[in-house]
Amino acid sequence: MGELPLDINIQEPRWDQSTFLGRARHFFTVTDPRNLLLSGAQLEASRTIVQNYRAGVVTPGLTEDQLWRAKYVYDSAFHPDTGEKVVLIGRMSAQVPMNMTITGCMLTFYRRTPTVVFWQWVNQSFNAIVNYSNRSGDAPITVRQLGTAYVSATTGAVATALGLKSLTKHLPALVGRFVPFAAVAAANCINIPLMRQRELQVGIPVTDEAGQRLGHSVTAAKQGIFQVVVSRICMAIPAMAIPPLIMDRLEKRDFLKIQ
């Protein structure tokens, strides 16, 4: 077996992103929760493999599958711009277990004001950590900006949840089940732009097809942040808009009827 060639482009995803299957395989790998169980030594080993390969040094005996595995482990734990290790719950591999837990609790404990406030606060705290951990390295955010975004998003989410909760008291129970989704949608419209306001001020890097940096673009930053807001809201639909419909029907049946 010969030495691994240096022409494998690990700057890009392994699978063809022009196909649905390729995109699905890429994102399933990026968000794989099993990466959360990796030790610090395993993460550092993956970082060494990736950095050496980018520098033109191939680890002896390294196979292509091992290289790609190291690349995705590295991407799951380290910031792509700064190279800093991302806090555990801010990593993409934490998205599934964290969001499942928080979303489930928001949909379950929506009737009482204290639990509404608590779980909306937990959700926005988690979102703030994720947004900060995955910020652009070219547009650092200050502690003041972080605090402003966090407080504003949390206040917006809680105010939306409590306001809608009050308005839906005399409406069918099904309507009240959508209050958590509305609060999350409103908070995303506040949280993300504020958390990434630096990018709106100075722009984000723009490169050509060869990867050469051409400059910074505020227009690209606005477009990107808008797409993130829309995608975050759409991503919440399957977990926060469909279960209320299912649970409303199930709870009317004898085996799951709430006494």
C-alpha positions, 0 to 999 in steps of 0.5 A: 500500500502506497502513501496517501496522496496529498491531493485530497481536498479536505477543505470541502465535504467528502460527498457531492453537495449537489445531491440530496444524498450527499448533503444528507450524508455530510450533515449526518456526519457533522451532527453525529452525537457520538463525537461528544464521547470522544476524549481530549486525546482523540480530538487532539490526534484528529487535529494533528492528522488534519493539520499535518495533512494540510501542511503536506505531511502524511501520517504514516499508515494513514488511509483515506477513510481515516483521514476523512474521519479525522477531518470530521472529528476535527470539524466537530470540535474545533472552530474552523476560523480560530482553531479554538476548541468549542465548548461541548454543548456548542458543537454541532454534534450536540445539536440533536441531544440538546435540542431534543431535550429542550424542545421536548420540555418546552412542548410538555411544560407549556401550561404553567408560567414558571415552567414557560419562563424557565424553559424559554430561558434554557433554550435561549441560553443554549442558542446563545452558546451555539451562535457564539461558538459558531460565529465568524472568526473574522468578526469577533463579538464583544462581551457587551454584544453577547450580553445584549443579544442574550438578554434581548433574545431571552426577553423576546422569547419569554414576552412572546410566550407569556403574551400568547399564553395569555391570549390563548386562554380562551381558545382551543387547547391546540392553539396553546400548544403552538405558543413555544414554537411562536416564541422560538421563532420570535427569539430567532429573529432577535437572537441571531442578528444581534449575536452576529451584528459585527458581521453586519457592520464589517461584512464577512470574507468573500473568496473566489473559486480558488479560495483567494480572499477578495474582501469583505461583504456586508451584503453577503453577511445580511443574506447569510444571516437572513438565511440562518434565521429562516432555516432555524425557524423551518428546522423547528417546524418538524419538532415543534409544529407537528407534535402538537397536532399529534398529541392533541389527537392522542390525548383525546383517546382513552389510553392517553387522556389527561385526567 
